[in-house]
Amino acid sequence: MMQHSLPRDAQEAIGWSRGQGCAEVASVLSEGTPIRIEGDPRRSCIDARIDLLVARKFSSFDLVPVIVPSGVDIGSIGSVTAAVGEGPHSPFAVDVAMRIGERLSVPIEVATVHRDDSDRVGARTRLDALVEGRAGVASRLVESSSVVELIDGLDPSALVVIGAPGGSWFHRQVSGPGHKLAAAAPAGTLVVRSAPRRAFHEARPVNDAVVGLHLSAGDALKVMGHPVAAVAERGELVGIVRTSVLREVPPTVAVGHLMEDPVSVGSVEPLSSVDELRGFFDGGPVPVVDDRGRLIGLVVDPAAA
């Protein structure tokens, strides 16, 4: 499953909701202007194709990566430490720490704790993997029975980035006794949770991959740029049609008489669902629909773009 990393493109959308420090953190992270999320956050994230949300708490859905600030003072940050463990959110924590550090031009560190000699090699391996290829990022390995020991090595102006609590020893420490790590972080903490990239993130209009229900076969062949096209009526996906079928009939026959049943992915399905349909669409764009069956866009195979 492809995890969603921190956006690097100015066209990517970073959203923020009401909460202390949310707007400020979103502004530092964003290449452009961050988007205020109001009302139903789930629907808003889908409609605005939000890539990353900065919020005051974690929501029940995992459509997008979420960052939750606590006690963050942007002006006092003199360094950034990603406190990492074995959990799935550690790579994202490092991504966030790097973006903050780069934007503020402050040192960046990735640190972890191991309990004893039996854990040292595994912890060192994980740490090295997380900093590999990241120029200018320092690493620190601490042996202790508690992650609180990381505090002793923190810079006096450090912002700490931590992956969301999970089932590992490290994250049980963070969410249990180790909550002191968050409380003691001099410039505050960011708790982060990654998420798989969803179909709605990649869905874009593709004019030559959508035809109308009443269009003639001859006209459809003129506009179609792919072997398979979505058939839409008043914004709803009603079927798909193939150029191979269109070529076998008189040019005046309507597409509606030639189309197959609609095939698509839901807007919140992971991109792996799109990949599973590439063969069915002969490598062409895959339609993406919302929960009402309305066509919101198509996902183009990057290799064919």
Residue pairs with C-beta under 8 A, 6 or more apart in sequence:
1 196
1 270
1 272
2 196
2 197
2 270
2 271
2 272
3 88
3 91
3 92
3 194
3 195
3 196
3 197
4 51
4 52
4 64
4 65
4 92
4 194
4 195
4 196
4 197
4 201
5 91
5 92
5 95
5 194
6 29
6 52
6 65
6 92
6 95
6 96
6 98
6 99
7 13
7 14
7 31
7 51
7 52
8 31
9 31
10 31
10 32
11 32
12 31
12 51
12 52
13 35
13 48
13 49
13 50
13 51
13 52
14 26
14 29
14 30
14 34
14 35
14 50
14 51
14 52
14 53
14 54
15 26
15 34
15 35
15 36
15 37
15 44
15 45
15 48
15 50
15 52
15 53
15 54
15 64
16 22
16 23
16 25
16 26
16 34
16 35
16 36
16 37
16 53
16 54
16 55
17 36
17 37
17 38
17 41
17 53
17 54
17 55
17 56
18 38
18 56
19 55
19 56
19 57
19 69
20 56
20 69
21 69
21 70
21 71
21 72
21 74
21 188
22 54
22 55
22 56
22 69
23 34
23 36
23 54
24 69
24 72
24 74
25 54
25 67
25 69
25 72
25 74
25 190
26 34
26 54
27 34
28 74
28 99
28 100
28 103
28 104
29 52
29 54
29 67
29 96
29 99
29 100
29 103
34 54
35 48
35 50
37 44
37 45
37 48
37 50
37 53
37 55
38 44
41 53
41 55
41 59
41 61
42 59
42 61
42 63
44 50
45 53
45 63
45 64
46 63
46 200
46 267
46 268
46 290
49 200
49 201
49 203
50 64
51 64
51 65
51 201
52 64
52 65
52 66
52 67
53 64
53 65
53 66
53 67
54 66
54 67
54 68
54 69
55 66
55 67
55 68
56 68
56 69
57 68
58 66
58 68
58 164
58 191
58 193
59 66
62 193
62 195
62 196
63 195
63 198
63 268
64 195
64 198
65 92
65 192
65 193
65 194
65 195
66 192
66 193
66 195
67 96
67 190
67 191
67 192
68 190
68 191
68 192
69 188
69 189
69 190
70 182
70 188
70 189
70 190
70 191
71 185
71 188
71 189
72 159
72 187
72 188
72 189
72 190
73 187
73 188
74 104
76 157
76 186
76 187
77 100
77 104
77 106
77 157
77 158
77 159
77 187
78 106
78 107
78 155
78 156
78 157
78 158
78 187
79 101
79 106
79 107
79 108
79 109
79 155
79 157
79 158
79 159
80 97
80 98
80 100
80 101
80 104
80 106
80 107
80 108
80 109
80 158
80 159
80 160
80 161
81 97
81 108
81 109
81 110
81 111
81 150
81 154
81 155
81 158
81 159
81 160
81 161
82 90
82 93
82 94
82 96
82 97
82 108
82 109
82 110
82 111
82 130
82 160
82 161
82 162
83 93
83 111
83 112
83 147
83 150
83 160
83 161
83 162
83 174
83 181
84 90
84 93
84 94
84 110
84 111
84 112
84 126
84 127
84 130
84 163
84 170
85 112
85 113
85 163
85 168
85 169
85 170
85 171
85 174
86 126
86 168
86 169
86 170
87 163
87 164
87 166
87 167
87 168
87 170
87 171
88 163
88 166
88 194
89 163
89 164
89 166
89 192
89 193
89 194
90 126
90 130
90 163
91 130
91 194
92 163
92 192
92 193
92 194
93 161
93 162
93 163
93 192
94 110
94 130
94 131
94 134
94 137
94 161
96 161
96 190
96 192
97 108
97 109
97 110
97 159
97 161
98 108
98 134
98 137
100 106
100 159
100 161
100 190
101 107
101 108
102 108
107 138
107 155
108 134
108 136
108 137
108 138
109 137
109 138
109 139
109 140
109 155
109 158
110 127
110 130
110 131
110 137
110 138
110 139
110 140
111 127
111 139
111 140
111 141
111 142
111 150
111 153
112 123
112 126
112 127
112 140
112 141
112 142
112 170
113 123
113 141
113 142
113 143
113 144
113 146
113 147
113 149
113 150
113 170
113 173
114 120
114 122
114 123
114 124
114 141
114 142
114 143
115 143
115 144
115 145
115 169
116 143
117 143
120 141
120 143
123 141
124 141
127 139
127 141
128 139
130 139
131 137
131 138
131 139
140 153
142 149
142 150
142 153
146 173
146 177
146 178
147 170
147 173
147 174
147 178
147 181
148 173
148 177
148 178
148 180
148 181
148 184
150 181
151 180
151 181
151 184
151 185
154 160
154 184
154 185
154 186
155 186
156 186
157 186
157 187
158 185
158 186
158 187
159 185
159 186
159 187
159 188
159 189
159 190
160 181
160 182
160 185
160 188
160 189
160 190
161 189
161 190
161 192
162 174
162 181
162 182
162 189
162 190
162 191
162 192
163 171
163 191
163 192
163 193
163 194
164 171
164 191
164 192
164 193
165 171
165 172
165 174
165 175
172 178
173 181
174 181
174 182
181 189
182 189
182 191
196 270
196 271
196 272
197 270
197 271
198 267
198 268
198 269
198 270
198 271
199 265
199 266
199 267
199 268
199 269
199 270
199 271
199 273
199 274
199 288
199 299
200 267
200 268
200 288
200 296
200 297
201 271
202 271
202 274
202 288
202 299
202 300
203 267
203 288
203 296
203 297
203 298
203 299
204 297
204 298
204 299
204 300
205 297
205 298
206 285
206 297
206 298
206 300
207 223
208 223
208 224
208 225
208 226
208 229
209 224
209 225
209 226
209 228
209 229
209 230
209 284
209 285
209 298
210 229
210 230
210 231
210 232
210 295
210 298
211 220
211 223
211 224
211 229
211 230
211 231
211 232
211 241
211 255
212 231
212 232
212 233
212 255
213 231
213 232
213 233
213 238
213 239
213 254
213 255
213 256
213 259
214 254
214 255
214 256
215 223
215 254
215 255
216 251
216 252
216 253
216 254
216 255
217 246
217 249
217 250
217 251
217 252
217 253
217 254
217 255
217 258
218 251
218 252
219 251
220 229
220 241
220 246
220 255
221 243
221 246
221 247
221 251
224 243
224 246
226 243
226 281
226 282
226 283
226 284
226 285
227 242
227 243
227 244
227 281
227 282
227 283
227 284
228 240
228 241
228 242
228 243
228 280
228 281
228 282
228 284
229 240
229 241
229 243
229 284
230 237
230 239
230 240
230 262
230 264
230 285
230 287
230 295
230 298
231 237
231 238
231 239
231 240
231 241
231 255
231 256
231 259
231 262
232 238
232 295
235 294
235 295
236 292
236 293
236 294
236 295
237 262
237 264
237 287
237 289
237 293
237 294
237 295
238 256
238 259
238 262
239 256
239 259
239 260
239 261
239 262
240 259
240 260
240 261
240 262
240 263
240 281
240 287
241 255
241 258
241 259
241 260
242 260
245 258
246 255
246 258
249 258
262 287
262 289
262 293
263 277
263 280
263 281
263 287
264 286
264 287
264 288
264 289
264 295
265 273
265 274
265 277
265 286
265 287
265 288
265 289
265 299
266 273
266 288
266 289
266 290
266 291
267 288
267 289
267 290
267 291
267 296
271 299
274 286
274 288
274 299
277 286
278 286
278 301
283 301
283 303
283 304
284 301
284 304
285 298
285 299
285 300
285 301
286 298
286 299
287 295
287 298
288 295
288 296
288 297
288 298
288 299
289 295
289 296
290 296
